[in-house]
Amino acid sequence: MTCRELTAFIADYLSGEIPPETRLEFERHLAICPNCVTYLRSYEDTVRLGRHAFEDDEGPLPDTVPEDLIEAVLSARSKSSAG
Ligand SMILES: [Zn+2]
């Protein structure tokens, strides 16, 4: 496997959809090519960051909560604790 081929398979490798024999060649190339190890690491970081951005559909609620809602919660809390 060449560096170019390896970069083409990275997405499949990380998602686990790579055929076992291709995976073997992939890892064999990583063992001899520090450049591709570095590339794989930076690719993983990018994917991780990208997932956070597109997580809204299936993941937990996004960090951005409407301010109206926050104020409603806060005022409800202060009322009940006073009450
Ligand atoms: Zn390489």
PDB file of the backbone (N, CA, C, O) and the ligand in Angstrom, with CONECT records:
HET     ZN  A 101       1
ATOM      1  N   MET A   1       0.837  -1.202   0.000  1.00  0.00           N
ATOM      2  CA  MET A   1       0.000   0.000   0.000  1.00  0.00           C
ATOM      3  C   MET A   1       0.875   1.256   0.000  1.00  0.00           C
ATOM      4  O   MET A   1       1.874   1.327   0.715  1.00  0.00           O
ATOM      5  N   THR A   2       0.496   2.222  -0.791  1.00  0.00           N
ATOM      6  CA  THR A   2       1.234   3.486  -0.831  1.00  0.00           C
ATOM      7  C   THR A   2       0.567   4.504   0.091  1.00  0.00           C
ATOM      8  O   THR A   2      -0.540   4.287   0.585  1.00  0.00           O
ATOM      9  N   CYS A   3       1.265   5.622   0.312  1.00  0.00           N
ATOM     10  CA  CYS A   3       0.702   6.690   1.154  1.00  0.00           C
ATOM     11  C   CYS A   3      -0.626   7.163   0.581  1.00  0.00           C
ATOM     12  O   CYS A   3      -1.581   7.394   1.323  1.00  0.00           O
ATOM     13  N   ARG A   4      -0.687   7.306  -0.733  1.00  0.00           N
ATOM     14  CA  ARG A   4      -1.903   7.792  -1.374  1.00  0.00           C
ATOM     15  C   ARG A   4      -3.070   6.831  -1.147  1.00  0.00           C
ATOM     16  O   ARG A   4      -4.190   7.249  -0.853  1.00  0.00           O
ATOM     17  N   GLU A   5      -2.781   5.529  -1.290  1.00  0.00           N
ATOM     18  CA  GLU A   5      -3.840   4.538  -1.053  1.00  0.00           C
ATOM     19  C   GLU A   5      -4.290   4.571   0.404  1.00  0.00           C
ATOM     20  O   GLU A   5      -5.479   4.468   0.705  1.00  0.00           O
ATOM     21  N   LEU A   6      -3.323   4.717   1.293  1.00  0.00           N
ATOM     22  CA  LEU A   6      -3.660   4.740   2.711  1.00  0.00           C
ATOM     23  C   LEU A   6      -4.620   5.880   3.030  1.00  0.00           C
ATOM     24  O   LEU A   6      -5.610   5.681   3.734  1.00  0.00           O
ATOM     25  N   THR A   7      -4.332   7.069   2.517  1.00  0.00           N
ATOM     26  CA  THR A   7      -5.220   8.199   2.808  1.00  0.00           C
ATOM     27  C   THR A   7      -6.629   7.951   2.271  1.00  0.00           C
ATOM     28  O   THR A   7      -7.609   8.435   2.836  1.00  0.00           O
ATOM     29  N   ALA A   8      -6.725   7.192   1.174  1.00  0.00           N
ATOM     30  CA  ALA A   8      -8.042   6.903   0.603  1.00  0.00           C
ATOM     31  C   ALA A   8      -8.845   5.959   1.494  1.00  0.00           C
ATOM     32  O   ALA A   8     -10.076   5.955   1.461  1.00  0.00           O
ATOM     33  N   PHE A   9      -8.125   5.149   2.304  1.00  0.00           N
ATOM     34  CA  PHE A   9      -8.814   4.151   3.129  1.00  0.00           C
ATOM     35  C   PHE A   9      -9.040   4.613   4.564  1.00  0.00           C
ATOM     36  O   PHE A   9      -9.679   3.908   5.345  1.00  0.00           O
ATOM     37  N   ILE A  10      -8.523   5.794   4.924  1.00  0.00           N
ATOM     38  CA  ILE A  10      -8.560   6.217   6.323  1.00  0.00           C
ATOM     39  C   ILE A  10      -9.988   6.270   6.879  1.00  0.00           C
ATOM     40  O   ILE A  10     -10.245   5.798   7.987  1.00  0.00           O
ATOM     41  N   ALA A  11     -10.899   6.836   6.116  1.00  0.00           N
ATOM     42  CA  ALA A  11     -12.277   6.955   6.614  1.00  0.00           C
ATOM     43  C   ALA A  11     -12.879   5.576   6.887  1.00  0.00           C
ATOM     44  O   ALA A  11     -13.527   5.358   7.910  1.00  0.00           O
ATOM     45  N   ASP A  12     -12.651   4.648   5.950  1.00  0.00           N
ATOM     46  CA  ASP A  12     -13.154   3.285   6.141  1.00  0.00           C
ATOM     47  C   ASP A  12     -12.490   2.609   7.336  1.00  0.00           C
ATOM     48  O   ASP A  12     -13.133   1.899   8.110  1.00  0.00           O
ATOM     49  N   TYR A  13     -11.193   2.847   7.465  1.00  0.00           N
ATOM     50  CA  TYR A  13     -10.451   2.249   8.577  1.00  0.00           C
ATOM     51  C   TYR A  13     -11.022   2.710   9.908  1.00  0.00           C
ATOM     52  O   TYR A  13     -11.241   1.895  10.804  1.00  0.00           O
ATOM     53  N   LEU A  14     -11.265   4.007  10.047  1.00  0.00           N
ATOM     54  CA  LEU A  14     -11.740   4.559  11.315  1.00  0.00           C
ATOM     55  C   LEU A  14     -13.179   4.135  11.609  1.00  0.00           C
ATOM     56  O   LEU A  14     -13.561   4.006  12.772  1.00  0.00           O
ATOM     57  N   SER A  15     -13.977   3.918  10.564  1.00  0.00           N
ATOM     58  CA  SER A  15     -15.359   3.506  10.793  1.00  0.00           C
ATOM     59  C   SER A  15     -15.485   1.992  10.914  1.00  0.00           C
ATOM     60  O   SER A  15     -16.576   1.475  11.153  1.00  0.00           O
ATOM     61  N   GLY A  16     -14.367   1.276  10.748  1.00  0.00           N
ATOM     62  CA  GLY A  16     -14.381  -0.172  10.889  1.00  0.00           C
ATOM     63  C   GLY A  16     -14.959  -0.896   9.695  1.00  0.00           C
ATOM     64  O   GLY A  16     -15.234  -2.094   9.773  1.00  0.00           O
ATOM     65  N   GLU A  17     -15.151  -0.187   8.580  1.00  0.00           N
ATOM     66  CA  GLU A  17     -15.764  -0.802   7.402  1.00  0.00           C
ATOM     67  C   GLU A  17     -14.732  -1.269   6.388  1.00  0.00           C
ATOM     68  O   GLU A  17     -15.059  -1.496   5.223  1.00  0.00           O
ATOM     69  N   ILE A  18     -13.514  -1.410   6.819  1.00  0.00           N
ATOM     70  CA  ILE A  18     -12.435  -1.799   5.921  1.00  0.00           C
ATOM     71  C   ILE A  18     -12.311  -3.324   5.930  1.00  0.00           C
ATOM     72  O   ILE A  18     -12.398  -3.934   6.996  1.00  0.00           O
ATOM     73  N   PRO A  19     -12.108  -3.958   4.764  1.00  0.00           N
ATOM     74  CA  PRO A  19     -11.931  -5.417   4.732  1.00  0.00           C
ATOM     75  C   PRO A  19     -10.687  -5.821   5.516  1.00  0.00           C
ATOM     76  O   PRO A  19      -9.698  -5.088   5.533  1.00  0.00           O
ATOM     77  N   PRO A  20     -10.731  -6.984   6.164  1.00  0.00           N
ATOM     78  CA  PRO A  20      -9.615  -7.399   7.036  1.00  0.00           C
ATOM     79  C   PRO A  20      -8.264  -7.394   6.318  1.00  0.00           C
ATOM     80  O   PRO A  20      -7.261  -6.976   6.896  1.00  0.00           O
ATOM     81  N   GLU A  21      -8.229  -7.851   5.069  1.00  0.00           N
ATOM     82  CA  GLU A  21      -6.932  -7.907   4.384  1.00  0.00           C
ATOM     83  C   GLU A  21      -6.415  -6.510   4.058  1.00  0.00           C
ATOM     84  O   GLU A  21      -5.207  -6.273   4.062  1.00  0.00           O
ATOM     85  N   THR A  22      -7.332  -5.587   3.776  1.00  0.00           N
ATOM     86  CA  THR A  22      -6.923  -4.202   3.527  1.00  0.00           C
ATOM     87  C   THR A  22      -6.448  -3.553   4.816  1.00  0.00           C
ATOM     88  O   THR A  22      -5.494  -2.775   4.831  1.00  0.00           O
ATOM     89  N   ARG A  23      -7.136  -3.892   5.895  1.00  0.00           N
ATOM     90  CA  ARG A  23      -6.746  -3.384   7.206  1.00  0.00           C
ATOM     91  C   ARG A  23      -5.326  -3.821   7.549  1.00  0.00           C
ATOM     92  O   ARG A  23      -4.539  -3.053   8.103  1.00  0.00           O
ATOM     93  N   LEU A  24      -5.019  -5.058   7.211  1.00  0.00           N
ATOM     94  CA  LEU A  24      -3.677  -5.586   7.471  1.00  0.00           C
ATOM     95  C   LEU A  24      -2.623  -4.786   6.706  1.00  0.00           C
ATOM     96  O   LEU A  24      -1.593  -4.404   7.262  1.00  0.00           O
ATOM     97  N   GLU A  25      -2.895  -4.539   5.422  1.00  0.00           N
ATOM     98  CA  GLU A  25      -1.966  -3.747   4.618  1.00  0.00           C
ATOM     99  C   GLU A  25      -1.857  -2.326   5.141  1.00  0.00           C
ATOM    100  O   GLU A  25      -0.776  -1.737   5.167  1.00  0.00           O
ATOM    101  N   PHE A  26      -2.981  -1.795   5.551  1.00  0.00           N
ATOM    102  CA  PHE A  26      -3.042  -0.450   6.119  1.00  0.00           C
ATOM    103  C   PHE A  26      -2.121  -0.343   7.332  1.00  0.00           C
ATOM    104  O   PHE A  26      -1.306   0.574   7.431  1.00  0.00           O
ATOM    105  N   GLU A  27      -2.268  -1.302   8.254  1.00  0.00           N
ATOM    106  CA  GLU A  27      -1.474  -1.260   9.480  1.00  0.00           C
ATOM    107  C   GLU A  27      -0.007  -1.577   9.211  1.00  0.00           C
ATOM    108  O   GLU A  27       0.882  -1.093   9.911  1.00  0.00           O
ATOM    109  N   ARG A  28       0.234  -2.392   8.194  1.00  0.00           N
ATOM    110  CA  ARG A  28       1.613  -2.693   7.817  1.00  0.00           C
ATOM    111  C   ARG A  28       2.290  -1.418   7.298  1.00  0.00           C
ATOM    112  O   ARG A  28       3.457  -1.164   7.597  1.00  0.00           O
ATOM    113  N   HIS A  29       1.567  -0.639   6.538  1.00  0.00           N
ATOM    114  CA  HIS A  29       2.125   0.614   6.041  1.00  0.00           C
ATOM    115  C   HIS A  29       2.363   1.598   7.192  1.00  0.00           C
ATOM    116  O   HIS A  29       3.379   2.293   7.217  1.00  0.00           O
ATOM    117  N   LEU A  30       1.430   1.655   8.138  1.00  0.00           N
ATOM    118  CA  LEU A  30       1.597   2.552   9.288  1.00  0.00           C
ATOM    119  C   LEU A  30       2.858   2.203  10.078  1.00  0.00           C
ATOM    120  O   LEU A  30       3.528   3.079  10.623  1.00  0.00           O
ATOM    121  N   ALA A  31       3.168   0.903  10.128  1.00  0.00           N
ATOM    122  CA  ALA A  31       4.326   0.450  10.897  1.00  0.00           C
ATOM    123  C   ALA A  31       5.635   0.950  10.297  1.00  0.00           C
ATOM    124  O   ALA A  31       6.631   1.083  11.008  1.00  0.00           O
ATOM    125  N   ILE A  32       5.641   1.227   8.994  1.00  0.00           N
ATOM    126  CA  ILE A  32       6.880   1.644   8.342  1.00  0.00           C
ATOM    127  C   ILE A  32       6.870   3.105   7.922  1.00  0.00           C
ATOM    128  O   ILE A  32       7.871   3.596   7.401  1.00  0.00           O
ATOM    129  N   CYS A  33       5.759   3.816   8.137  1.00  0.00           N
ATOM    130  CA  CYS A  33       5.644   5.162   7.592  1.00  0.00           C
ATOM    131  C   CYS A  33       5.148   6.159   8.650  1.00  0.00           C
ATOM    132  O   CYS A  33       3.942   6.344   8.815  1.00  0.00           O
ATOM    133  N   PRO A  34       6.078   6.795   9.361  1.00  0.00           N
ATOM    134  CA  PRO A  34       5.693   7.767  10.404  1.00  0.00           C
ATOM    135  C   PRO A  34       4.838   8.899   9.862  1.00  0.00           C
ATOM    136  O   PRO A  34       3.987   9.425  10.579  1.00  0.00           O
ATOM    137  N   ASN A  35       5.047   9.281   8.621  1.00  0.00           N
ATOM    138  CA  ASN A  35       4.245  10.366   8.032  1.00  0.00           C
ATOM    139  C   ASN A  35       2.759  10.021   8.044  1.00  0.00           C
ATOM    140  O   ASN A  35       1.916  10.858   8.366  1.00  0.00           O
ATOM    141  N   CYS A  36       2.457   8.780   7.689  1.00  0.00           N
ATOM    142  CA  CYS A  36       1.065   8.381   7.640  1.00  0.00           C
ATOM    143  C   CYS A  36       0.480   8.220   9.044  1.00  0.00           C
ATOM    144  O   CYS A  36      -0.716   8.434   9.239  1.00  0.00           O
ATOM    145  N   VAL A  37       1.310   7.845  10.028  1.00  0.00           N
ATOM    146  CA  VAL A  37       0.832   7.794  11.410  1.00  0.00           C
ATOM    147  C   VAL A  37       0.419   9.185  11.856  1.00  0.00           C
ATOM    148  O   VAL A  37      -0.636   9.366  12.464  1.00  0.00           O
ATOM    149  N   THR A  38       1.258  10.168  11.550  1.00  0.00           N
ATOM    150  CA  THR A  38       0.938  11.557  11.884  1.00  0.00           C
ATOM    151  C   THR A  38      -0.332  12.005  11.183  1.00  0.00           C
ATOM    152  O   THR A  38      -1.193  12.659  11.771  1.00  0.00           O
ATOM    153  N   TYR A  39      -0.427  11.630   9.899  1.00  0.00           N
ATOM    154  CA  TYR A  39      -1.607  12.012   9.124  1.00  0.00           C
ATOM    155  C   TYR A  39      -2.874  11.402   9.726  1.00  0.00           C
ATOM    156  O   TYR A  39      -3.902  12.069   9.846  1.00  0.00           O
ATOM    157  N   LEU A  40      -2.783  10.117  10.104  1.00  0.00           N
ATOM    158  CA  LEU A  40      -3.928   9.427  10.687  1.00  0.00           C
ATOM    159  C   LEU A  40      -4.364  10.104  11.981  1.00  0.00           C
ATOM    160  O   LEU A  40      -5.558  10.282  12.221  1.00  0.00           O
ATOM    161  N   ARG A  41      -3.390  10.484  12.819  1.00  0.00           N
ATOM    162  CA  ARG A  41      -3.719  11.144  14.092  1.00  0.00           C
ATOM    163  C   ARG A  41      -4.459  12.447  13.847  1.00  0.00           C
ATOM    164  O   ARG A  41      -5.488  12.712  14.468  1.00  0.00           O
ATOM    165  N   SER A  42      -3.929  13.263  12.934  1.00  0.00           N
ATOM    166  CA  SER A  42      -4.563  14.559  12.692  1.00  0.00           C
ATOM    167  C   SER A  42      -5.940  14.370  12.065  1.00  0.00           C
ATOM    168  O   SER A  42      -6.858  15.153  12.306  1.00  0.00           O
ATOM    169  N   TYR A  43      -6.070  13.309  11.248  1.00  0.00           N
ATOM    170  CA  TYR A  43      -7.377  13.009  10.654  1.00  0.00           C
ATOM    171  C   TYR A  43      -8.377  12.639  11.750  1.00  0.00           C
ATOM    172  O   TYR A  43      -9.521  13.093  11.731  1.00  0.00           O
ATOM    173  N   GLU A  44      -7.941  11.811  12.706  1.00  0.00           N
ATOM    174  CA  GLU A  44      -8.811  11.414  13.814  1.00  0.00           C
ATOM    175  C   GLU A  44      -9.281  12.627  14.604  1.00  0.00           C
ATOM    176  O   GLU A  44     -10.454  12.732  14.962  1.00  0.00           O
ATOM    177  N   ASP A  45      -8.349  13.548  14.872  1.00  0.00           N
ATOM    178  CA  ASP A  45      -8.704  14.767  15.602  1.00  0.00           C
ATOM    179  C   ASP A  45      -9.760  15.555  14.845  1.00  0.00           C
ATOM    180  O   ASP A  45     -10.727  16.048  15.426  1.00  0.00           O
ATOM    181  N   THR A  46      -9.558  15.664  13.538  1.00  0.00           N
ATOM    182  CA  THR A  46     -10.504  16.420  12.719  1.00  0.00           C
ATOM    183  C   THR A  46     -11.883  15.788  12.766  1.00  0.00           C
ATOM    184  O   THR A  46     -12.892  16.478  12.907  1.00  0.00           O
ATOM    185  N   VAL A  47     -11.913  14.462  12.646  1.00  0.00           N
ATOM    186  CA  VAL A  47     -13.192  13.746  12.676  1.00  0.00           C
ATOM    187  C   VAL A  47     -13.885  13.952  14.013  1.00  0.00           C
ATOM    188  O   VAL A  47     -15.096  14.163  14.077  1.00  0.00           O
ATOM    189  N   ARG A  48     -13.092  13.887  15.087  1.00  0.00           N
ATOM    190  CA  ARG A  48     -13.655  14.044  16.427  1.00  0.00           C
ATOM    191  C   ARG A  48     -14.304  15.427  16.566  1.00  0.00           C
ATOM    192  O   ARG A  48     -15.423  15.552  17.063  1.00  0.00           O
ATOM    193  N   LEU A  49     -13.583  16.457  16.121  1.00  0.00           N
ATOM    194  CA  LEU A  49     -14.114  17.817  16.187  1.00  0.00           C
ATOM    195  C   LEU A  49     -15.351  17.947  15.310  1.00  0.00           C
ATOM    196  O   LEU A  49     -16.332  18.583  15.694  1.00  0.00           O
ATOM    197  N   GLY A  50     -15.295  17.340  14.129  1.00  0.00           N
ATOM    198  CA  GLY A  50     -16.413  17.426  13.204  1.00  0.00           C
ATOM    199  C   GLY A  50     -17.651  16.772  13.763  1.00  0.00           C
ATOM    200  O   GLY A  50     -18.762  17.268  13.575  1.00  0.00           O
ATOM    201  N   ARG A  51     -17.465  15.639  14.461  1.00  0.00           N
ATOM    202  CA  ARG A  51     -18.616  14.945  15.038  1.00  0.00           C
ATOM    203  C   ARG A  51     -19.334  15.801  16.047  1.00  0.00           C
ATOM    204  O   ARG A  51     -20.564  15.798  16.108  1.00  0.00           O
ATOM    205  N   HIS A  52     -18.571  16.545  16.849  1.00  0.00           N
ATOM    206  CA  HIS A  52     -19.198  17.410  17.840  1.00  0.00           C
ATOM    207  C   HIS A  52     -20.129  18.411  17.162  1.00  0.00           C
ATOM    208  O   HIS A  52     -21.201  18.730  17.677  1.00  0.00           O
ATOM    209  N   ALA A  53     -19.704  18.898  16.005  1.00  0.00           N
ATOM    210  CA  ALA A  53     -20.486  19.919  15.320  1.00  0.00           C
ATOM    211  C   ALA A  53     -21.781  19.351  14.748  1.00  0.00           C
ATOM    212  O   ALA A  53     -22.772  20.070  14.619  1.00  0.00           O
ATOM    213  N   PHE A  54     -21.777  18.066  14.406  1.00  0.00           N
ATOM    214  CA  PHE A  54     -22.951  17.486  13.741  1.00  0.00           C
ATOM    215  C   PHE A  54     -23.688  16.485  14.619  1.00  0.00           C
ATOM    216  O   PHE A  54     -24.416  15.625  14.123  1.00  0.00           O
ATOM    217  N   GLU A  55     -23.492  16.606  15.923  1.00  0.00           N
ATOM    218  CA  GLU A  55     -24.010  15.629  16.856  1.00  0.00           C
ATOM    219  C   GLU A  55     -25.483  15.849  17.189  1.00  0.00           C
ATOM    220  O   GLU A  55     -26.109  14.981  17.798  1.00  0.00           O
ATOM    221  N   ASP A  56     -26.041  16.978  16.807  1.00  0.00           N
ATOM    222  CA  ASP A  56     -27.332  17.399  17.317  1.00  0.00           C
ATOM    223  C   ASP A  56     -28.455  16.390  17.121  1.00  0.00           C
ATOM    224  O   ASP A  56     -29.322  16.252  17.985  1.00  0.00           O
ATOM    225  N   ASP A  57     -28.450  15.677  15.986  1.00  0.00           N
ATOM    226  CA  ASP A  57     -29.562  14.786  15.683  1.00  0.00           C
ATOM    227  C   ASP A  57     -29.713  13.655  16.693  1.00  0.00           C
ATOM    228  O   ASP A  57     -30.815  13.389  17.173  1.00  0.00           O
ATOM    229  N   GLU A  58     -28.599  12.985  17.019  1.00  0.00           N
ATOM    230  CA  GLU A  58     -28.687  11.797  17.846  1.00  0.00           C
ATOM    231  C   GLU A  58     -28.099  11.997  19.234  1.00  0.00           C
ATOM    232  O   GLU A  58     -28.438  11.268  20.166  1.00  0.00           O
ATOM    233  N   GLY A  59     -27.230  12.968  19.373  1.00  0.00           N
ATOM    234  CA  GLY A  59     -26.517  13.159  20.622  1.00  0.00           C
ATOM    235  C   GLY A  59     -27.341  13.908  21.646  1.00  0.00           C
ATOM    236  O   GLY A  59     -28.546  14.094  21.473  1.00  0.00           O
ATOM    237  N   PRO A  60     -26.693  14.334  22.705  1.00  0.00           N
ATOM    238  CA  PRO A  60     -27.382  15.140  23.725  1.00  0.00           C
ATOM    239  C   PRO A  60     -27.752  16.504  23.172  1.00  0.00           C
ATOM    240  O   PRO A  60     -27.331  16.875  22.076  1.00  0.00           O
ATOM    241  N   LEU A  61     -28.538  17.244  23.930  1.00  0.00           N
ATOM    242  CA  LEU A  61     -28.968  18.564  23.487  1.00  0.00           C
ATOM    243  C   LEU A  61     -27.771  19.479  23.269  1.00  0.00           C
ATOM    244  O   LEU A  61     -26.776  19.385  23.989  1.00  0.00           O
ATOM    245  N   PRO A  62     -27.861  20.350  22.295  1.00  0.00           N
ATOM    246  CA  PRO A  62     -26.777  21.313  22.069  1.00  0.00           C
ATOM    247  C   PRO A  62     -26.624  22.258  23.249  1.00  0.00           C
ATOM    248  O   PRO A  62     -27.551  22.448  24.037  1.00  0.00           O
ATOM    249  N   ASP A  63     -25.435  22.848  23.360  1.00  0.00           N
ATOM    250  CA  ASP A  63     -25.153  23.718  24.490  1.00  0.00           C
ATOM    251  C   ASP A  63     -25.976  24.992  24.478  1.00  0.00           C
ATOM    252  O   ASP A  63     -26.203  25.608  25.520  1.00  0.00           O
ATOM    253  N   THR A  64     -26.420  25.381  23.297  1.00  0.00           N
ATOM    254  CA  THR A  64     -27.132  26.642  23.205  1.00  0.00           C
ATOM    255  C   THR A  64     -28.586  26.478  23.628  1.00  0.00           C
ATOM    256  O   THR A  64     -29.382  25.880  22.904  1.00  0.00           O
ATOM    257  N   VAL A  65     -28.929  27.000  24.784  1.00  0.00           N
ATOM    258  CA  VAL A  65     -30.306  26.976  25.281  1.00  0.00           C
ATOM    259  C   VAL A  65     -30.860  28.390  25.153  1.00  0.00           C
ATOM    260  O   VAL A  65     -30.183  29.364  25.479  1.00  0.00           O
ATOM    261  N   PRO A  66     -32.091  28.491  24.679  1.00  0.00           N
ATOM    262  CA  PRO A  66     -32.677  29.835  24.542  1.00  0.00           C
ATOM    263  C   PRO A  66     -32.694  30.572  25.876  1.00  0.00           C
ATOM    264  O   PRO A  66     -32.987  29.981  26.915  1.00  0.00           O
ATOM    265  N   GLU A  67     -32.377  31.873  25.843  1.00  0.00           N
ATOM    266  CA  GLU A  67     -32.308  32.640  27.091  1.00  0.00           C
ATOM    267  C   GLU A  67     -33.650  32.731  27.789  1.00  0.00           C
ATOM    268  O   GLU A  67     -33.711  32.770  29.018  1.00  0.00           O
ATOM    269  N   ASP A  68     -34.734  32.765  27.011  1.00  0.00           N
ATOM    270  CA  ASP A  68     -36.063  32.781  27.610  1.00  0.00           C
ATOM    271  C   ASP A  68     -36.267  31.586  28.531  1.00  0.00           C
ATOM    272  O   ASP A  68     -36.814  31.698  29.628  1.00  0.00           O
ATOM    273  N   LEU A  69     -35.801  30.423  28.034  1.00  0.00           N
ATOM    274  CA  LEU A  69     -35.973  29.195  28.799  1.00  0.00           C
ATOM    275  C   LEU A  69     -35.161  29.256  30.090  1.00  0.00           C
ATOM    276  O   LEU A  69     -35.646  28.873  31.155  1.00  0.00           O
ATOM    277  N   ILE A  70     -33.923  29.740  29.990  1.00  0.00           N
ATOM    278  CA  ILE A  70     -33.074  29.853  31.175  1.00  0.00           C
ATOM    279  C   ILE A  70     -33.736  30.746  32.216  1.00  0.00           C
ATOM    280  O   ILE A  70     -33.779  30.413  33.401  1.00  0.00           O
ATOM    281  N   GLU A  71     -34.249  31.876  31.762  1.00  0.00           N
ATOM    282  CA  GLU A  71     -34.875  32.803  32.709  1.00  0.00           C
ATOM    283  C   GLU A  71     -36.126  32.204  33.341  1.00  0.00           C
ATOM    284  O   GLU A  71     -36.400  32.413  34.523  1.00  0.00           O
ATOM    285  N   ALA A  72     -36.882  31.455  32.537  1.00  0.00           N
ATOM    286  CA  ALA A  72     -38.083  30.809  33.066  1.00  0.00           C
ATOM    287  C   ALA A  72     -37.704  29.795  34.140  1.00  0.00           C
ATOM    288  O   ALA A  72     -38.360  29.704  35.178  1.00  0.00           O
ATOM    289  N   VAL A  73     -36.639  29.034  33.882  1.00  0.00           N
ATOM    290  CA  VAL A  73     -36.193  28.027  34.864  1.00  0.00           C
ATOM    291  C   VAL A  73     -35.707  28.715  36.127  1.00  0.00           C
ATOM    292  O   VAL A  73     -36.041  28.301  37.237  1.00  0.00           O
ATOM    293  N   LEU A  74     -34.921  29.763  35.955  1.00  0.00           N
ATOM    294  CA  LEU A  74     -34.369  30.461  37.121  1.00  0.00           C
ATOM    295  C   LEU A  74     -35.470  31.085  37.977  1.00  0.00           C
ATOM    296  O   LEU A  74     -35.432  31.013  39.206  1.00  0.00           O
ATOM    297  N   SER A  75     -36.439  31.692  37.320  1.00  0.00           N
ATOM    298  CA  SER A  75     -37.499  32.350  38.107  1.00  0.00           C
ATOM    299  C   SER A  75     -38.367  31.309  38.798  1.00  0.00           C
ATOM    300  O   SER A  75     -38.827  31.531  39.918  1.00  0.00           O
ATOM    301  N   ALA A  76     -38.599  30.163  38.136  1.00  0.00           N
ATOM    302  CA  ALA A  76     -39.364  29.094  38.756  1.00  0.00           C
ATOM    303  C   ALA A  76     -38.626  28.578  39.983  1.00  0.00           C
ATOM    304  O   ALA A  76     -39.233  28.323  41.023  1.00  0.00           O
ATOM    305  N   ARG A  77     -37.299  28.425  39.852  1.00  0.00           N
ATOM    306  CA  ARG A  77     -36.491  27.945  40.978  1.00  0.00           C
ATOM    307  C   ARG A  77     -36.541  28.902  42.138  1.00  0.00           C
ATOM    308  O   ARG A  77     -36.749  28.491  43.280  1.00  0.00           O
ATOM    309  N   SER A  78     -36.350  30.188  41.855  1.00  0.00           N
ATOM    310  CA  SER A  78     -36.293  31.151  42.959  1.00  0.00           C
ATOM    311  C   SER A  78     -37.646  31.220  43.660  1.00  0.00           C
ATOM    312  O   SER A  78     -37.706  31.401  44.876  1.00  0.00           O
ATOM    313  N   LYS A  79     -38.738  31.077  42.895  1.00  0.00           N
ATOM    314  CA  LYS A  79     -40.068  31.074  43.495  1.00  0.00           C
ATOM    315  C   LYS A  79     -40.246  29.884  44.433  1.00  0.00           C
ATOM    316  O   LYS A  79     -40.723  30.033  45.558  1.00  0.00           O
ATOM    317  N   SER A  80     -39.852  28.690  43.951  1.00  0.00           N
ATOM    318  CA  SER A  80     -40.099  27.504  44.755  1.00  0.00           C
ATOM    319  C   SER A  80     -39.196  27.480  45.995  1.00  0.00           C
ATOM    320  O   SER A  80     -39.603  26.987  47.047  1.00  0.00           O
ATOM    321  N   SER A  81     -37.962  28.015  45.874  1.00  0.00           N
ATOM    322  CA  SER A  81     -37.087  27.993  47.037  1.00  0.00           C
ATOM    323  C   SER A  81     -37.535  29.028  48.071  1.00  0.00           C
ATOM    324  O   SER A  81     -37.317  28.863  49.271  1.00  0.00           O
ATOM    325  N   ALA A  82     -38.175  30.114  47.573  1.00  0.00           N
ATOM    326  CA  ALA A  82     -38.662  31.132  48.501  1.00  0.00           C
ATOM    327  C   ALA A  82     -39.936  30.658  49.186  1.00  0.00           C
ATOM    328  O   ALA A  82     -40.232  31.012  50.327  1.00  0.00           O
ATOM    329  N   GLY A  83     -40.695  29.820  48.421  1.00  0.00           N
ATOM    330  CA  GLY A  83     -42.010  29.499  48.845  1.00  0.00           C
ATOM    331  C   GLY A  83     -42.200  28.545  49.952  1.00  0.00           C
ATOM    332  O   GLY A  83     -43.336  28.257  50.330  1.00  0.00           O
TER     333      GLY A  83
HETATM  334 ZN    ZN A 101       2.793   6.497   4.136  1.00  0.00          ZN2+
END
